[in-house]
Structure formats: structure tokens, C-alpha cells
Amino acid sequence: MARVLILGGTGEALRLAEAAVAAGHAVTTSLAGRTESPRQPAGALRTGGFGGVEGLAAYLREEAVEALLDATHPFAARIAANAAEAAEQTGVPRLKLLRPAWQPLAGDAWQQVPNLEAAAAALPAGCRALLTIGRQELAPFLEREDLGLVVRSIEPLDGLPPQVRQIQGRGPFALAEELALLEAEAIDRLVTKNAGGKAASAKLEAARRLRIQVVMVERPAPPPGPSVARVEAALAWLAGISP
Ligand code: NAP
């Protein structure tokens, strides 16, 4: 059984922590600390940044971590790169748990863009867009005063201009909810990052049904190294490296 550090902040990280504890591993989940009342993982929890690669490498050594599981969000590029580098420096085996990206289906009208700046630039003047991208990345959209914006986020947002409507919510969202929201807010563009997974995918089905165009922000490339898509595969990897 191994001493395991899970870099969390996703539903998979919670499921992985539960399964790894059940399998007898000594599990600590690490959260960045952005969400005020996060869901509590099984095992131990630590919160807050490590202080870059050096801080994470020091933590791995001090805590005698034997396996590092990066189960962070597909768009959390900084911590993923730090995890790869710190694992390299310390010789701690690392695995990336990365859920598959969403793929367009028949009936989808997606415009795929490389980043959020390109997403903001892709919106036509006068459109009414629902943004489900996280509160820290709104800046390029707020610069566009010619857009009607509805922003959905987990935490309340301060300092938004009065013309921007704010909706609080934490997934998973049901299809009926998403359809009702898109219709009630008269949305004609949906802006989302290609997070993948089921918890946030109902909005894509709703957009398909209502023939709403989707501006889909593509993922950053993950660091090189081993990667699995499913919690079960991560558990099997853990069993394989356990001393
Ligand atoms: P990021 O840009 O890759 O990371 C920024 C910094 O936050 C990292 O350098 C690290 O600080 C700290 N950090 C990030 N994840 C951490 C973790 N699990 N434990 C301890 N420190 C962590 O990440 P982000 O986009 O800000 O995301 C932060 C967290 O929110 C991630 O855990 C991610 O899974 C979750 N999340 C992100 C998104 C998204 O769209 N980006 C969506 C949902 C959930 P130090 O350098 O000081 O160690």
C-alpha cells in the first residue's frame, strides 16, 4: 500500500481518493483552495499552493510520497507542469488522470478556438452569450461592451459591470435545467472550455437541441508522461507501483 498524493479539484479526484482509501492506500488530496466549501475527499486533505515546483518537490520528499496522481482539471496547466517537473526531480512515480475531451456530435455547431481571448473575439457584436468558463478568466469578455453576457460560476462574483448577469451554480446540471436557462436568458452563444466529462455536458445537449452556437475553447497540451482516462485505470497503476 502506498503513500499517495492526489492533486485534486475535480470529481474524478474525489472518486479516486475514495477508491484508493478503500484499497488501503494512505491518501492525501491537495486542493488549491479556490472554492470556499469544497466537497470533502476521503482520506486526508491539505489546502493551498505548494510554492511552485520547488515547494511541491519539498512536500513530496518531506511527506515521503510514493505515488503522485495528478487529477487536476484539464485546464489547470500550471499545476500539471509543476507536478511533472517535481516528480522528475524527486523520482516519485506520477500519473495524469485526464478525462477525455468532448467531441462534436451530429447537430452541433461548434467553433473551436485555442484560448479565451480567441473565444471573446469570436463572439459577434450584439449576441447574448452564456459563459461557463470560471470566474478568473472573464477579463477578455468584459472588455467587449457590445455583448450581452450571462456568467455562471460556483462562487459569487464581485465587481462585475451592471450589464453582466450573474448566475451561481455548481454542477452537475440536468438537461431540463440547462434548456430552461438558455431559453429564459435568450442565449444565442454558449462559451465553454472543453472540460470533458458528464457533470457539465448537459449544456452541450441543450445547445444542440436549441441550435445554439458553441464557442469551444480547446485544452492546453498536458505534460508528457503516462496518462489514463479512468479512475479504475489509475487504481490499477497504483496497485502496480505499490511497495
Ligand atoms: P493552475 O493555474 O494550474 O495552478 C495555479 C497554481 O495554483 C499552481 O501553481 C499551484 O500553486 C496552485 N494549485 C493548483 N492546483 C492545486 C492543487 N490541486 N493543490 C495545491 N495547489 C494547487 O490551476 P487553476 O486553473 O488555478 O486550478 C486550480 C484548481 O482548481 C486545480 O486543482 C483544478 O483541478 C481546479 N479546477 C480548475 C478549473 C480550470 O478551469 N482551470 C476548473 C475546475 C477546477 P503553487 O505553484 O503555489 O503550488
Residues whose N, C-alpha, C, O or C-beta is under 5 A from the ligand:
A	BS01	NAP	L7 G8 G9 T10 S30 L31 A32 G48 G49 F50 G51 G52 A71 T72 H73 F75 A76 A77 R78 I79 A80 I133 G134
